[in-house]
Amino acid sequence: MHRRFIVPSALAATLVLAIPASAATGTVGAPGIGDPYYPASGNGGYDVSHYDLRLKYEPRTDLLEGTATILATTTQELTRFNLDFGLTVSEVRVNGKKAAFAKSGDQELEVTPADRLAQGKDVSVVVRYAGKPSELKINGWTAWARTPDGGVAAQEPESAVWWYPSNDHPLDKATYDISVSVPDGTQAISNGVLVSQSSRLGWTRFNWRSDKPQATYLSTLAVGKFDITTDRTADGLPVLNAYSKDLGANAGAARASIERTTEVAEWLTEVFGPYPFNALGGYVPNVTSGFALETQTRPFYSPRQFANGANVSVVVHEIAHQWYGNSVSVSGWKDIWINEGFARYSQWLWSEKEGEGTAQELADYVYAQRPADDPFWKVKPGDPGPDKQFDIAVYDRGALALQALRNEVGDETFFALLKGWPTEKAHSNATVGDFLRYAERVSGKPLATLFDTWLYQPKRPALPAAASAGIAENALSSRAAARVERPASWKKIAATNTIHDHGERDHGGHGHGDRDHGGHDHR
């Protein structure tokens, strides 16, 4: 993961307060949506319903030309509003009329329409632009990865700013039509369903559609030369997987993993309820990064995820996000546990299903490997701070919290919770507190203490809290920890600890902070 800047929570709050009053009230849309982790993320004053992107990309030069049509509704009277975008803009029109525009900072596009926009009105914004995404640097970093035969946009918590203008925060989800023209013999992979494909004068145009609300960071574009497999699920859902033609020794393991996407999705439907989108699949471009990302309907996988052989566990994690993170998205980035804790726990459930270690055995093992003075326990999964947002504790301690909940309410209620939440909250946003209140309502039990213990206390839960999670008392002893048997699935699960190292090795340390991804496997 990378962000243009990472600030401690207290400083972030200060920056929010520092936004000029004229930008937060009156007729000027705010330059941020109000997320304390990332004050510049998103914008105020409007809500987007649809993005129509018509793009042309030349892999040889990395030149991207685009026209973005944004349909939105104003949430206040506006004389000016912002879009998040970094490439060079040549023209902006609002409701068909030319609008004035100016760049502010690294990625704020300030738009002044010819006419004042009334509150509650539908608005169309057309932006014409061009540029080389890999040359756009914010704090010395780019979210656009060049490949030998093209380029890829896939990052969290932002990547849109490198290839289209947007309201760049999960609170403002929208539907998408993405049309991309590339040289013949090259493909353009994106989200949703491939509606049509046509060729003319040496260029091929691919038209993709995502018809359910989608966060901006979950939109993706990959241009290159791919081997593509297609299929349909038993329910008729289109499945499309794409593999770079140049994956080398990782090609077989990547295919052996991702071709099981349909099987994984069918199993997760039993756990989480109906699949929430119109398409399924995954893609592996020829990138040097090591992370994976739950880009909506079509997760992104780095080849390095398969360097040690097939790993279906990473597919389980990213497909689980289609329910937990994509359909039900965070209200703010501090709520990341409702994404990552559940995706990690889905890997534990897959292990249980495959007979390679129960979720309880994995919980025992994780707990035993982390002594009380381990920094792991200082991270609060319910509000980890922007510098620890993707720390391993958000994943593993987050999953421990779910095992504690499971033992507290029993399997019948627990699995009803897992299935009911993405149904009740489908295509919306939620906080950790929302899930707590939901779990209390469904279970009929007070759960605030349990959630506080596992998600918010910066220390290793001691007995009886640990006992309530079913973790044996002797696991508290460091010498006893060595005797806690390692589940058979652990190696594959631990290999996915780099899932969200979003390029930290490739972009000068602008990744997920100082996560420990491998040192906790003490045998």
C-alpha positions in Angstrom: 0.0 0.0 0.0 1.1 3.5 -0.7 -0.3 6.9 -0.1 1.0 10.2 -1.2 1.8 10.9 2.4 1.3 9.0 5.6 0.6 10.9 8.8 0.0 10.0 12.4 -3.7 10.2 13.4 -3.2 13.3 15.6 -1.5 15.2 12.7 -4.1 14.0 10.3 -6.8 15.5 12.5 -4.9 18.7 12.7 -4.7 18.8 8.9 -8.4 18.3 8.6 -9.0 21.2 11.0 -6.5 23.3 8.9 -8.7 23.1 5.8 -9.8 26.7 5.2 -13.4 27.4 6.2 -14.1 28.6 2.7 -13.2 25.2 1.4 -15.4 23.3 3.8 -18.5 25.5 3.8 -20.4 27.9 1.6 -20.3 27.2 -2.2 -16.9 25.7 -2.6 -16.6 21.9 -2.4 -14.1 20.7 0.2 -10.7 19.4 -1.1 -11.0 16.3 1.1 -13.9 14.1 2.0 -13.1 14.1 5.7 -11.0 11.0 6.2 -8.7 11.6 9.2 -6.1 9.2 7.9 -5.9 10.9 4.5 -7.2 14.5 4.6 -6.6 15.1 0.9 -8.5 11.9 -0.2 -11.7 12.5 -2.0 -13.7 15.8 -2.3 -16.8 17.4 -0.9 -19.9 18.9 -2.5 -21.0 16.1 -4.8 -21.7 12.4 -5.1 -20.7 10.5 -8.3 -23.1 7.9 -9.7 -21.2 6.9 -12.9 -17.8 7.1 -14.7 -17.6 6.8 -18.4 -13.9 6.5 -19.5 -12.9 6.5 -23.1 -9.2 5.9 -23.3 -6.4 5.4 -25.8 -3.0 3.9 -24.6 0.2 3.4 -26.5 2.4 0.9 -24.7 5.5 1.9 -26.6 5.5 5.5 -25.3 3.3 5.1 -22.2 1.0 7.9 -23.6 -2.5 7.7 -22.2 -5.2 10.0 -23.8 -8.6 10.1 -22.2 -12.0 11.7 -22.0 -13.8 11.1 -18.7 -17.5 11.8 -18.4 -18.5 11.9 -14.7 -22.2 11.9 -13.7 -22.8 13.3 -10.2 -25.4 14.9 -7.9 -24.5 18.0 -6.0 -24.8 17.7 -2.2 -24.5 21.5 -1.7 -24.6 24.7 -3.8 -21.3 24.9 -5.7 -19.4 27.6 -7.4 -16.3 25.5 -7.4 -15.4 21.8 -6.8 -12.4 19.6 -6.9 -11.5 16.3 -8.7 -8.6 14.1 -7.7 -6.3 13.9 -10.8 -2.7 14.3 -11.8 -2.3 14.2 -15.6 -2.4 17.2 -17.9 -6.0 18.5 -18.6 -6.8 20.3 -21.8 -10.5 21.0 -21.3 -13.3 20.7 -18.7 -17.0 21.0 -19.4 -19.7 21.1 -16.8 -23.3 20.5 -18.1 -22.0 21.0 -21.6 -20.4 24.4 -21.0 -16.7 25.1 -20.8 -15.5 25.5 -17.2 -12.4 27.1 -15.8 -9.9 24.8 -14.2 -6.6 24.9 -12.3 -4.2 22.5 -10.7 -3.7 22.7 -7.0 -1.0 20.8 -5.2 0.0 17.4 -6.5 -3.4 16.1 -7.5 -6.2 18.5 -6.9 -8.0 19.7 -10.1 -10.1 22.7 -9.1 -13.1 23.2 -11.5 -15.1 26.4 -11.7 -18.3 25.9 -13.7 -19.7 28.7 -15.9 -22.9 28.7 -13.8 -23.4 28.2 -10.1 -24.7 24.6 -9.4 -27.7 24.3 -7.2 -27.8 21.7 -4.4 -29.4 18.4 -5.3 -29.0 18.7 -9.1 -27.7 16.2 -11.5 -24.4 17.3 -13.1 -22.2 16.0 -16.0 -18.5 16.8 -16.0 -16.4 16.0 -19.1 -12.6 16.1 -18.7 -10.2 15.8 -21.6 -6.6 14.9 -20.7 -3.4 13.2 -21.7 0.0 12.2 -20.2 2.4 9.5 -19.2 1.1 7.9 -16.0 4.5 6.4 -15.0 6.0 9.9 -15.1 3.4 11.3 -12.7 5.2 11.3 -9.3 3.5 12.2 -6.0 6.1 12.3 -3.3 8.5 10.6 -5.7 6.1 7.7 -6.3 3.7 6.4 -9.0 0.9 3.9 -8.8 1.2 3.1 -12.5 3.5 0.2 -13.3 5.2 -0.1 -16.6 5.5 -3.6 -18.0 7.6 -4.9 -21.0 4.4 -4.8 -23.1 2.2 -2.2 -21.5 1.1 -0.7 -18.1 -1.0 -1.5 -15.1 -3.0 0.6 -12.6 -3.6 -1.2 -9.4 -3.0 0.1 -5.9 -4.6 0.8 -2.5 -5.8 3.1 -1.1 -5.5 5.0 -4.4 -4.6 4.5 -8.0 -7.3 6.5 -10.0 -5.4 9.8 -9.8 -2.8 8.3 -12.3 -5.3 7.5 -15.0 -8.7 9.2 -14.6 -10.2 12.1 -12.6 -12.5 11.1 -9.7 -13.8 11.6 -6.2 -11.1 9.3 -4.9 -12.4 7.7 -1.7 -14.5 4.6 -1.0 -17.3 6.7 0.4 -18.2 7.7 -3.1 -18.8 4.5 -5.1 -20.1 4.5 -8.7 -20.8 2.3 -11.7 -18.3 2.3 -14.6 -18.0 2.0 -18.4 -14.3 1.7 -19.3 -13.5 1.8 -23.0 -9.8 1.4 -24.0 -8.2 1.5 -27.4 -4.8 -0.3 -27.7 -2.6 -1.4 -30.7 -3.8 -4.6 -32.4 -2.3 -7.7 -30.7 -2.5 -6.0 -27.3 -5.3 -6.4 -24.8 -6.9 -4.1 -22.3 -8.1 -5.8 -19.1 -10.5 -4.0 -16.7 -13.3 -4.6 -14.3 -16.7 -6.3 -14.9 -17.9 -7.7 -18.2 -16.3 -7.3 -21.5 -19.3 -6.0 -23.4 -17.7 -5.7 -26.8 -14.5 -5.6 -28.7 -13.7 -4.2 -32.2 -10.7 -3.4 -34.4 -10.1 -0.5 -36.8 -7.0 1.0 -38.5 -4.5 -1.0 -36.4 -6.2 -0.4 -33.0 -8.5 -2.6 -31.0 -11.1 -1.2 -28.6 -12.2 -3.1 -25.5 -15.4 -2.0 -23.7 -15.8 -3.1 -20.1 -18.8 -2.5 -17.8 -19.1 -2.7 -14.0 -22.8 -2.3 -13.2 -22.6 -2.3 -9.4 -21.1 0.5 -7.2 -17.3 0.4 -7.2 -14.8 2.3 -5.2 -12.2 4.2 -7.2 -9.2 2.2 -5.8 -11.0 -1.0 -6.9 -11.0 0.1 -10.5 -8.1 -1.3 -12.6 -6.6 -1.2 -16.0 -4.0 -3.5 -17.5 -2.6 -3.2 -21.0 -0.4 -5.9 -22.4 -0.2 -9.2 -24.2 -2.2 -11.8 -22.3 -3.4 -15.4 -22.6 -7.0 -15.3 -21.7 -9.3 -18.0 -20.4 -13.1 -17.6 -20.3 -15.9 -19.6 -18.8 -19.2 -19.3 -17.0 -20.2 -20.4 -13.6 -23.2 -22.7 -13.0 -25.3 -19.6 -12.5 -24.2 -18.1 -15.8 -21.7 -15.6 -14.4 -18.9 -14.8 -16.9 -15.4 -15.7 -15.8 -12.4 -14.2 -17.4 -8.8 -14.8 -16.3 -5.7 -13.2 -18.0 -2.1 -14.1 -17.7 0.8 -12.2 -19.1 2.6 -14.1 -21.9 5.9 -13.5 -20.1 5.4 -14.9 -16.6 8.3 -17.3 -17.0 8.6 -20.0 -14.3 5.7 -18.6 -12.4 3.2 -19.2 -15.2 2.1 -22.7 -14.3 1.7 -21.9 -10.6 -0.3 -18.8 -11.3 -2.7 -20.6 -13.6 -3.0 -23.5 -11.2 -4.1 -21.1 -8.5 -6.3 -18.6 -10.4 -8.1 -21.2 -12.5 -9.7 -22.3 -9.2 -11.4 -18.9 -8.8 -14.8 -20.2 -9.7 -14.4 -23.0 -7.2 -13.4 -20.6 -4.5 -16.2 -18.2 -5.3 -18.8 -21.0 -5.1 -17.5 -22.0 -1.7 -17.5 -18.4 -0.5 -21.1 -18.1 -1.6 -22.0 -20.8 0.9 -20.2 -18.8 3.6 -21.0 -15.2 2.7 -24.1 -15.4 0.6 -24.8 -14.5 -3.1 -21.9 -13.2 -5.1 -22.4 -9.5 -5.3 -21.2 -8.6 -8.8 -21.7 -9.2 -12.5 -18.3 -11.0 -13.3 -15.5 -13.0 -11.9 -11.9 -13.6 -12.6 -8.3 -12.5 -12.0 -5.2 -11.3 -13.8 -1.5 -11.6 -13.6 0.5 -9.0 -15.5 4.3 -9.1 -15.8 5.1 -6.7 -13.0 7.9 -6.8 -10.5 5.8 -6.1 -7.4 4.9 -8.8 -4.9 1.4 -7.7 -3.8 -2.2 -8.7 -4.7 -5.2 -6.5 -4.7 -9.0 -7.2 -4.7 -9.8 -5.0 -7.7 -13.5 -5.5 -8.1 -14.6 -8.6 -10.0 -11.1 -9.2 -11.3 -8.3 -9.3 -8.6 -4.8 -8.3 -9.5 -2.0 -10.8 -8.6 1.8 -10.2 -8.9 3.7 -13.1 -10.4 5.8 -13.2 -7.2 2.7 -14.5 -5.3 3.4 -17.8 -7.1 7.2 -17.9 -6.9 7.0 -20.9 -4.5 4.3 -22.7 -6.4 0.5 -22.6 -6.5 -1.2 -20.9 -3.7 -5.0 -21.0 -3.6 -5.0 -19.2 -0.3 -4.2 -15.9 -1.9 -7.2 -16.4 -4.3 -9.4 -17.1 -1.3 -8.3 -13.8 0.3 -8.9 -11.6 -2.7 -12.2 -13.2 -3.7 -13.4 -12.9 -0.1 -12.8 -9.2 -0.4 -15.5 -9.1 -3.1 -18.0 -9.3 -0.2 -15.9 -7.8 2.6 -14.3 -4.7 1.3 -15.8 -4.3 -2.2 -19.5 -4.7 -1.7 -19.4 -3.6 1.9 -16.7 -0.9 1.8 -15.0 1.1 4.6 -16.6 4.3 5.6 -13.1 5.6 6.5 -9.7 4.0 6.2 -9.5 3.4 9.9 -12.2 0.8 9.4 -9.8 -1.4 7.5 -10.5 -4.4 9.8 -13.9 -5.0 8.2 -11.9 -5.7 5.0 -8.7 -7.4 6.0 -9.7 -9.2 9.2 -12.5 -11.1 7.3 -10.4 -11.8 4.2 -7.7 -13.3 6.5 -10.3 -15.3 8.4 -11.6 -16.7 5.1 -8.2 -18.2 4.6 -8.5 -19.9 8.0 -11.9 -21.2 7.0 -10.5 -22.5 3.7 -7.9 -24.3 5.7 -10.6 -25.8 7.9 -12.6 -26.9 4.8 -9.4 -28.5 3.3 -8.6 -30.4 6.4 -5.3 -28.5 6.8 -5.9 -27.0 10.2 -9.0 -25.5 11.9 -9.5 -21.8 12.4 -9.1 -22.5 16.1 -5.8 -24.3 15.6 -4.6 -21.4 13.5 -5.7 -19.0 16.2 -3.8 -21.0 18.8 -0.7 -21.0 16.6 -0.8 -17.3 15.8 -1.3 -16.4 19.5 1.5 -18.6 20.7 4.0 -17.2 18.3 3.6 -13.6 19.6 4.9 -13.0 23.1 3.4 -10.2 25.2 6.2 -7.8 24.3 5.8 -8.3 20.6 5.0 -5.0 18.8 2.3 -7.0 17.1 0.0 -6.5 20.1 0.6 -2.7 20.1 -1.3 -2.4 16.8 -5.1 -1.8 17.2 -6.8 -3.5 14.3 -10.0 -1.4 14.9 -8.1 1.8 14.4 -4.5 1.0 13.5 -3.4 4.5 12.3 -2.3 5.3 8.7 1.2 4.1 9.2 0.0 0.7 10.4 -3.1 0.4 8.3 -1.8 -2.8 6.6 0.3 -4.1 9.4 0.2 -7.9 9.8 -1.7 -7.4 13.1 -4.6 -6.0 11.2 -4.8 -9.4 9.4 -3.8 -11.9 12.1 -5.0 -10.1 15.2 -8.1 -9.1 13.2 -8.7 -12.8 12.5 -8.1 -13.7 16.1 -10.9 -11.2 17.0 -13.3 -13.1 14.7 -12.3 -16.5 16.3 -13.0 -14.9 19.7 -16.4 -13.8 18.3 -17.1 -17.3 16.9 -16.4 -18.9 20.3 -18.5 -16.4 22.1 -21.7 -16.6 20.0 -21.3 -20.2 18.7 -21.0 -21.5 15.1 -24.7 -21.2 14.1 -24.9 -17.5 15.0 -21.3 -16.7 13.8 -21.9 -18.1 10.3 -25.3 -16.3 10.2 -23.4 -13.1 11.0 -20.9 -13.8 8.2 -23.6 -14.3 5.7 -26.1 -11.7 6.9 -23.7 -8.7 7.0 -22.8 -8.5 3.3 -26.5 -9.1 2.4 -27.8 -6.4 4.8 -25.0 -3.9 3.9 -24.6 -4.8 0.2 -23.0 -2.0 -2.0 -22.7 0.4 0.9 -20.1 1.6 3.4 -19.7 0.7 7.1 -17.6 1.2 10.2 -16.2 -1.3 12.8 -18.9 0.1 15.1 -21.6 -0.8 12.6 -20.4 -4.4 12.6 -20.3 -4.5 16.4 -23.9 -3.2 16.6 -25.0 -5.7 13.9 -23.3 -8.6 15.8 -25.0 -7.6 19.1 -28.4 -7.3 17.4 -28.2 -10.7 15.7 -26.6 -12.6 18.6 -28.5 -10.9 21.3 -25.3 -10.7 23.3 -23.3 -7.7 24.6 -20.0 -7.8 22.6 -18.4 -4.4 23.2 -15.9 -5.7 25.7 -14.8 -8.6 23.4 -14.4 -6.1 20.5 -12.5 -3.7 22.6 -10.2 -6.4 23.9 -9.3 -7.8 20.5 -9.5 -4.7 18.3 -8.6 -1.7 20.4 -6.4 -2.6 23.4 -2.7 -2.1 22.5 -1.6 -5.2 24.4 -1.8 -9.0 24.3 -5.1 -10.1 25.6 -4.6 -11.9 28.9 -6.7 -14.5 30.6 -9.7 -14.7 30.8 -9.9 -12.7 27.5 -7.7 -15.3 25.8 -9.6 -18.1 27.3 -12.8 -16.8 25.8 -11.1 -17.2 22.4 -10.5 -20.9 23.2 -6.7 -20.4 23.5 -5.1 -22.7 26.0 -3.5 -21.1 29.0 -0.2 -22.9 28.4 0.1 -21.0 25.1 1.0 -18.0 27.3 4.3 -19.6 28.0 7.1 -18.8 25.5 8.5 -22.3 26.1 5.0 -23.9 25.5 4.7 -21.9 22.3 7.2 -24.1 20.6 4.9 -27.1 21.4 1.8 -25.6 19.7 1.6 -27.6 16.5 1.8 -25.7 13.3 -1.2 -26.3 11.1 -0.5 -27.7 7.6 -2.0 -24.7 5.9 0.3 -22.2 7.8 3.1 -22.1 5.2 0.7 -21.2 2.4 -1.1 -18.6 4.5 2.1 -17.0 5.7 3.3 -16.8 2.1 0.4 -14.4 1.5 1.5 -12.0 4.2 2.9 -9.9 1.4 -0.5 -9.6 -0.2 -0.7 -5.9 0.6 2.9 -4.9 0.4 1.8 -2.5 -2.4 5.1 -1.9 -4.0 7.1 -1.0 -1.0 10.2 -2.8 -2.5 9.7 -1.0 -5.8 8.9 2.5 -4.7 11.4 3.5 -2.2 9.7 2.3 0.9 6.3 3.9 0.3 4.6 0.7 1.3 2.7 -0.7 4.3 5.1 0.7 6.9 7.3 -1.6 8.8 5.3 -4.8 8.6 6.9 -8.0 9.7 5.8 -10.6 7.1 8.0 -13.5 7.8 9.6 -13.5 11.2 6.7 -14.8 13.2 6.9 -18.4 11.9 8.8 -19.7 15.0 8.7 -23.4 14.8 
